[in-house]
C-alpha cells in the first residue's frame, strides 16, 4: 500500500474517536499542565488555534531533527540478532502489563520491539530490547523522511484544522513499515494497540500470524471504521468483551481467550465504613457525574476512593471537592487498586478488572445518577 494511504488510513478511527468528545478544546487543554481546570472560552479558542497552526510546523521541524539522528544510529548500529518466531510489539504503555500477565505469550516471546524513543517504564524485564533502526537501510531512512513530509502535508489538508495529531510520528511509522518487510513472514506478532495508527500498521504488515491482547474496554455501542481483519487470535479482558471486541475492532470471528486480571487489589485499613471506588474519567469528561455522586455521599458512612486515570494524572478538581464538599474522599493517582464493596465507573478497563474479582460495578451508561446513589446507599446500610 502507498505509504501516504497507509498513514492516512488510521485517521478514520481517530476522527470518530475525536467526535465522541463533547468539547475537543477542553480536552486539548486538559493535556497541558496547569490548564485542565480552565473554562474560559476565549482562552480555549486561542489555545486551539495556536496548536492547530503550529502542529504541522512542529512536526516538520521534529522529523528534520530526527533525520541525522536516525542516519547516525543506522550507521553505528549493533548487529541485529535473529528475530525468532515470536515478536512482541511494545508500542503502548499497557503492553508490558498485558504481555507479562498472559503467560502463554510471555513464555514464547523471544524478541521485543519498542518505539525508537521508548519510555523506560515500558520495558519488559528479562526480554531483549530492539528497535527498527537495527534493520532498515540508509536509503529507507531518506525515503521515509520524504514520505513523512508528504504525510504531514496531506494529513493537514485532510483534517482541515479540525483535529490534532502527533504527525511527527509519520517518519517512524513509515520506517516501521519497511522494517516489517525485512523480517520473516512466518513470525508471529503480539501487540496491544487496537485503535491507533500502530494497530492499523501492524494489521497491514506482511506477517501472517497476529495476536492481539486487548488494550482497553470496548463499549457495546463501539464500531470502528477500520478493523483489524488480519488478527488470528485475541486475548480479551472478560467474557462480556468477546462480542464487543469482535464487532468493534476485529470485524471477523477468530479465536478468543480471556486473560487473567491485570490488577492486584490492595486491602485497605479495617474500618466500619464501606469502600466505594469511583473511577475518574480522563480529562474531567465525566466530572459533573462524579461531582454529583461525591456530593450525594458527603453525609454517608463510607469512604470514596477516586481513582485517577494514569494517563491524565490531574486531581485538582477532586482536591477542591475534598476540601469543600466531602472530606471522606481519598484520591489515588498511584498504581493502587483498593478492595471495594462497590465500584462506579464509565465503560472502563478498570471496571471490567473489578468485575473479574466479583465486585459489583455500576456503569453510567446503564444507570442514572440517582439510581447509582441509591444503590450505593443500599450497600452502605447492608
C-alpha positions as CSV (number, residue, x, y, z in Angstrom):
1,X,0.0,0.0,0.0
2,X,1.2,3.5,-0.8
3,X,2.8,5.0,2.4
4,X,0.5,8.0,2.4
5,X,-2.6,5.9,2.1
6,X,-1.4,3.6,4.8
7,X,-0.7,6.5,7.1
8,X,-4.0,8.3,6.5
9,X,-6.0,5.1,6.9
10,X,-5.9,5.3,10.7
11,X,-7.5,8.8,10.7
12,X,-10.9,7.3,10.1
13,X,-10.8,5.7,13.6
14,X,-9.2,8.7,15.3
15,X,-11.7,11.1,13.7
16,X,-14.6,9.0,15.0
17,X,-12.9,9.0,18.5
18,X,-12.5,12.8,18.5
19,X,-16.1,13.2,17.5
20,X,-17.1,11.5,20.8
21,X,-15.6,14.3,22.8
22,X,-18.1,16.8,24.0
23,X,-15.5,19.6,23.9
24,X,-12.4,19.0,21.9
25,X,-10.9,22.3,23.0
26,X,-11.3,21.5,26.7
27,X,-9.9,18.0,26.0
28,X,-6.8,19.6,24.5
29,X,-6.4,22.0,27.4
30,X,-6.5,19.1,29.9
31,X,-3.4,17.6,28.3
32,X,-1.4,20.8,29.1
33,X,-0.1,21.1,32.7
34,X,-2.0,23.7,34.7
35,X,-4.7,24.2,32.0
36,X,-7.1,21.3,32.9
37,X,-9.3,23.4,35.1
38,X,-9.5,26.5,32.8
39,X,-13.0,27.0,31.4
40,X,-12.5,30.4,29.7
41,X,-13.9,30.1,26.2
42,X,-11.6,32.8,24.7
43,X,-8.5,31.1,26.2
44,X,-9.6,27.7,24.9
45,X,-10.3,29.1,21.4
46,X,-6.9,30.8,21.3
47,X,-5.1,27.7,22.5
48,X,-6.8,25.5,19.9
49,X,-6.0,27.9,17.0
50,X,-2.3,28.1,18.1
51,X,-2.0,24.4,18.3
52,X,-3.7,23.7,15.0
53,X,-1.4,26.1,13.2
54,X,1.7,25.0,14.9
55,X,1.2,21.2,14.9
56,X,2.2,20.6,11.2
57,X,5.1,23.1,11.5
58,X,6.4,21.5,14.7
59,X,6.0,18.0,13.1
60,X,8.1,19.1,10.1
61,X,10.8,20.5,12.4
62,X,10.8,17.3,14.5
63,X,11.3,14.9,11.6
64,X,14.1,17.1,10.2
65,X,15.8,16.9,13.5
66,X,15.3,13.1,13.6
67,X,16.9,12.6,10.1
68,X,20.6,13.0,11.2
69,X,19.9,11.1,14.4
70,X,18.4,8.1,12.6
71,X,21.2,8.1,10.0
72,X,23.8,8.1,12.8
73,X,22.0,5.2,14.6
74,X,21.8,3.2,11.4
75,X,25.5,3.7,10.5
76,X,26.7,2.8,14.0
77,X,24.1,0.2,15.0
78,X,24.8,-3.1,16.6
79,X,24.4,-6.2,14.6
80,X,20.8,-7.3,14.8
81,X,20.1,-10.7,16.3
82,X,17.7,-13.2,14.6
83,X,14.1,-12.1,15.1
84,X,12.9,-15.6,16.0
85,X,9.3,-16.9,15.7
86,X,7.5,-14.7,18.2
87,X,7.8,-10.9,18.4
88,X,6.1,-8.6,21.0
89,X,5.4,-5.1,19.6
90,X,5.5,-2.9,22.7
91,X,4.0,0.3,21.3
92,X,1.6,1.0,24.1
93,X,2.1,1.7,27.8
94,X,0.0,-1.3,28.8
95,X,1.9,-3.7,26.6
96,X,4.3,-4.6,29.4
97,X,1.5,-5.4,31.8
98,X,-0.6,-7.3,29.3
99,X,2.2,-9.5,28.0
100,X,3.5,-10.4,31.4
101,X,0.1,-11.4,32.7
102,X,-0.6,-13.8,29.8
103,X,1.9,-16.5,30.5
104,X,1.5,-18.3,27.2
105,X,2.6,-15.2,25.4
106,X,5.3,-14.1,27.9
107,X,6.9,-17.5,27.8
108,X,7.2,-17.8,24.0
109,X,8.2,-14.2,23.1
110,X,11.8,-14.1,22.1
111,X,12.1,-10.6,20.6
112,X,10.6,-7.3,21.9
113,X,10.4,-4.4,19.5
114,X,10.0,-0.9,21.0
115,X,9.5,2.6,19.6
116,X,12.8,4.4,18.9
117,X,12.2,6.9,21.7
118,X,10.8,4.4,24.2
119,X,9.5,5.2,27.7
120,X,11.8,3.2,30.0
121,X,8.7,2.2,32.0
122,X,7.5,0.2,29.0
123,X,10.5,-2.2,29.1
124,X,9.8,-5.9,29.9
125,X,12.2,-7.4,32.3
126,X,14.1,-10.4,31.0
127,X,13.4,-9.7,27.4
128,X,15.8,-8.1,24.9
129,X,15.2,-4.5,23.7
130,X,15.2,-3.9,20.0
131,X,14.1,-1.1,17.6
132,X,13.6,-0.8,13.8
133,X,16.8,1.1,13.2
134,X,18.7,-2.1,13.7
135,X,17.5,-3.4,10.3
136,X,16.5,-0.6,8.0
137,X,18.9,0.9,5.4
138,X,20.1,4.5,5.0
139,X,18.2,4.7,1.7
140,X,15.0,3.6,3.5
141,X,15.6,6.3,6.1
142,X,15.8,9.0,3.4
143,X,12.7,7.6,1.6
144,X,10.8,7.5,4.9
145,X,11.7,11.1,5.6
146,X,10.4,12.4,2.3
147,X,7.2,10.3,2.6
148,X,6.7,11.7,6.1
149,X,6.8,15.3,4.7
150,X,4.1,14.4,2.3
151,X,2.1,12.6,5.0
152,X,2.2,15.7,7.2
153,X,1.0,17.9,4.3
154,X,-1.8,15.6,3.3
155,X,-2.9,15.0,6.9
156,X,-3.1,18.8,7.5
157,X,-5.2,19.2,4.3
158,X,-7.4,16.2,5.1
159,X,-8.3,17.3,8.7
160,X,-8.9,20.9,7.8
161,X,-7.6,22.0,11.2
162,X,-10.4,20.1,12.9
163,X,-8.2,17.7,14.8
164,X,-4.8,17.5,16.4
165,X,-2.4,14.6,15.7
166,X,1.2,13.8,16.6
167,X,2.2,13.8,12.9
168,X,5.9,13.8,13.7
169,X,5.4,10.1,14.2
170,X,4.9,9.6,10.5
171,X,8.6,9.3,10.0
172,X,9.0,6.4,12.4
173,X,5.7,5.0,11.1
174,X,6.8,4.6,7.5
175,X,10.2,3.2,8.6
176,X,8.4,0.6,10.7
177,X,6.5,-0.5,7.5
178,X,9.9,-1.0,5.8
179,X,11.1,-3.0,8.8
180,X,8.2,-5.4,8.7
181,X,9.1,-6.2,5.0
182,X,12.5,-7.4,6.2
183,X,11.6,-9.9,8.8
184,X,10.2,-13.4,8.2
185,X,6.5,-13.6,7.2
186,X,6.0,-16.6,9.5
187,X,7.0,-14.6,12.6
188,X,4.0,-14.2,15.0
189,X,3.4,-10.7,16.1
190,X,1.9,-9.9,19.5
191,X,0.5,-6.4,20.1
192,X,-1.7,-4.5,22.4
193,X,-2.7,-1.5,20.2
194,X,-6.2,-1.9,18.8
195,X,-7.4,1.5,17.6
196,X,-4.5,3.8,16.9
197,X,-2.1,4.3,14.0
198,X,0.2,1.4,15.2
199,X,-2.7,-1.1,15.3
200,X,-3.6,-0.3,11.6
201,X,0.1,-0.6,10.6
202,X,0.5,-3.9,12.4
203,X,-2.6,-5.3,10.9
204,X,-1.3,-4.4,7.4
205,X,2.1,-5.9,7.9
206,X,3.0,-9.0,5.7
207,X,3.3,-11.3,8.7
208,X,0.6,-13.9,8.6
209,X,0.2,-14.6,12.3
210,X,-1.0,-11.8,14.5
211,X,-2.2,-12.0,18.1
212,X,-4.0,-9.1,19.9
213,X,-4.0,-8.5,23.6
214,X,-6.9,-6.2,24.3
215,X,-5.7,-2.8,25.3
216,X,-8.8,-1.2,26.8
217,X,-12.5,-1.8,27.1
218,X,-14.9,-1.5,24.1
219,X,-18.3,-0.1,24.6
220,X,-21.2,-2.3,23.4
221,X,-22.0,0.6,21.0
222,X,-18.5,0.9,19.6
223,X,-17.9,0.1,15.9
224,X,-14.7,1.4,14.4
225,X,-14.4,2.1,10.7
226,X,-11.0,0.5,10.2
227,X,-10.9,-3.0,11.6
228,X,-8.1,-5.4,12.3
229,X,-9.1,-8.1,9.9
230,X,-5.8,-10.0,9.9
231,X,-5.7,-10.9,13.6
232,X,-5.7,-14.7,14.1
233,X,-6.2,-14.7,17.9
234,X,-7.2,-12.2,20.6
235,X,-7.0,-12.2,24.4
236,X,-9.9,-10.2,25.8
237,X,-10.4,-8.6,29.2
238,X,-13.6,-10.6,30.0
239,X,-16.3,-12.9,28.6
240,X,-18.5,-9.8,28.2
241,X,-15.9,-8.2,26.0
242,X,-15.7,-11.0,23.4
243,X,-18.7,-9.8,21.4
244,X,-17.8,-6.1,21.8
245,X,-14.2,-6.6,20.6
246,X,-15.2,-8.8,17.6
247,X,-17.8,-6.3,16.4
248,X,-15.9,-3.1,17.1
249,X,-12.3,-3.9,16.4
250,X,-11.8,-7.2,14.6
251,X,-14.7,-7.3,12.2
252,X,-14.5,-11.1,12.0
253,X,-14.7,-14.3,14.1
254,X,-11.4,-15.6,15.5
255,X,-10.0,-17.5,18.5
256,X,-10.8,-15.5,21.7
257,X,-9.4,-16.2,25.1
258,X,-9.9,-14.4,28.4
259,X,-6.8,-13.0,30.1
260,X,-6.3,-13.0,33.9
261,X,-6.9,-9.7,35.8
262,X,-4.0,-7.4,35.4
263,X,-4.5,-5.6,38.7
264,X,-3.9,-6.7,42.3
265,X,-6.4,-5.4,44.8
266,X,-5.0,-3.7,47.9
267,X,-6.6,-4.4,51.3
268,X,-7.4,-1.1,52.9
269,X,-7.1,-0.5,56.7
270,X,-10.0,-2.0,58.5
271,X,-13.0,0.3,59.1
272,X,-16.7,0.1,59.8
273,X,-17.1,2.3,56.7
274,X,-17.9,0.7,53.3
275,X,-15.3,1.3,50.5
276,X,-16.6,2.8,47.2
277,X,-14.2,3.3,44.3
278,X,-15.1,6.0,41.8
279,X,-13.2,5.5,38.5
280,X,-12.4,9.0,37.3
281,X,-12.7,9.6,33.6
282,X,-9.6,11.2,31.8
283,X,-9.7,15.0,31.3
284,X,-12.7,15.5,33.6
285,X,-15.0,14.4,30.8
286,X,-17.4,12.9,33.4
287,X,-16.7,15.3,36.2
288,X,-20.3,16.6,36.5
289,X,-21.4,13.0,37.2
290,X,-18.5,12.3,39.6
291,X,-19.2,15.6,41.5
292,X,-22.9,14.7,41.8
293,X,-22.1,11.3,43.4
294,X,-19.4,12.7,45.7
295,X,-21.7,15.4,47.0
296,X,-24.6,13.0,47.4
297,X,-22.4,10.8,49.7
298,X,-21.0,13.6,51.8
299,X,-23.1,12.7,54.8
300,X,-22.9,8.9,54.4
301,X,-20.8,6.4,56.3
302,X,-18.5,5.4,53.5
303,X,-15.0,6.1,52.1
304,X,-14.9,7.1,48.5
305,X,-11.7,6.4,46.6
306,X,-11.3,8.5,43.5
307,X,-9.0,6.5,41.1
308,X,-7.3,8.9,38.7
309,X,-6.6,7.7,35.2
310,X,-2.8,7.0,34.9
311,X,-2.6,8.8,31.5
312,X,-4.1,12.1,32.8
313,X,-2.8,12.5,36.3
314,X,-4.6,15.7,37.2
315,X,-6.5,15.7,40.5
316,X,-7.0,19.4,41.2
317,X,-10.8,19.4,41.0
318,X,-11.1,16.4,43.2
319,X,-8.8,18.0,45.8
320,X,-11.2,21.0,45.8
321,X,-14.2,18.7,46.4
322,X,-12.3,17.0,49.3
323,X,-11.8,20.4,50.9
324,X,-15.2,21.9,50.3
325,X,-17.7,19.1,50.0
326,X,-16.7,15.7,51.2
327,X,-13.6,15.1,53.4
328,X,-14.2,11.3,53.2
329,X,-12.9,11.1,49.7
330,X,-9.4,9.8,49.1
331,X,-7.6,10.5,45.8
332,X,-5.5,7.8,44.3
333,X,-3.1,8.6,41.5
334,X,-0.7,5.7,42.0
335,X,-1.0,2.1,40.7
336,X,-3.1,1.2,43.8
337,X,-6.4,-0.5,43.5
338,X,-8.4,-0.6,46.8
339,X,-10.5,-3.6,47.5
340,X,-14.0,-2.2,47.3
341,X,-17.6,-3.0,48.2
342,X,-18.8,-1.3,45.1
343,X,-17.3,0.5,42.0
344,X,-18.8,3.3,40.0
345,X,-17.3,3.8,36.5
346,X,-17.8,4.8,32.9
347,X,-17.2,1.9,30.5
348,X,-13.6,1.3,31.5
349,X,-10.9,-1.4,31.6
350,X,-10.7,-0.9,35.4
351,X,-14.4,-1.6,35.7
352,X,-14.0,-4.9,33.9
353,X,-11.0,-5.7,36.1
354,X,-13.0,-5.2,39.3
355,X,-15.8,-7.4,37.9
356,X,-13.2,-10.2,37.5
357,X,-12.9,-10.1,41.3
358,X,-16.7,-10.4,41.7
359,X,-17.1,-6.8,42.9
360,X,-20.3,-5.1,41.6
361,X,-19.7,-2.3,39.2
362,X,-22.3,0.4,38.3
363,X,-21.7,2.0,34.8
364,X,-23.0,5.4,33.9
365,X,-24.4,4.2,30.6
366,X,-26.6,1.6,32.4
367,X,-27.8,3.6,35.4
368,X,-29.0,7.1,36.1
369,X,-27.1,9.1,38.8
370,X,-30.0,8.8,41.2
371,X,-30.0,5.0,40.7
372,X,-26.3,4.8,41.4
373,X,-26.5,6.9,44.6
374,X,-29.5,4.8,45.7
375,X,-27.5,1.5,45.1
376,X,-24.5,2.9,47.0
377,X,-26.7,3.8,50.0
378,X,-28.3,0.4,50.0
379,X,-24.8,-1.2,50.0
380,X,-23.8,1.1,52.9
381,X,-26.8,0.1,55.0
382,X,-26.2,-3.6,54.4
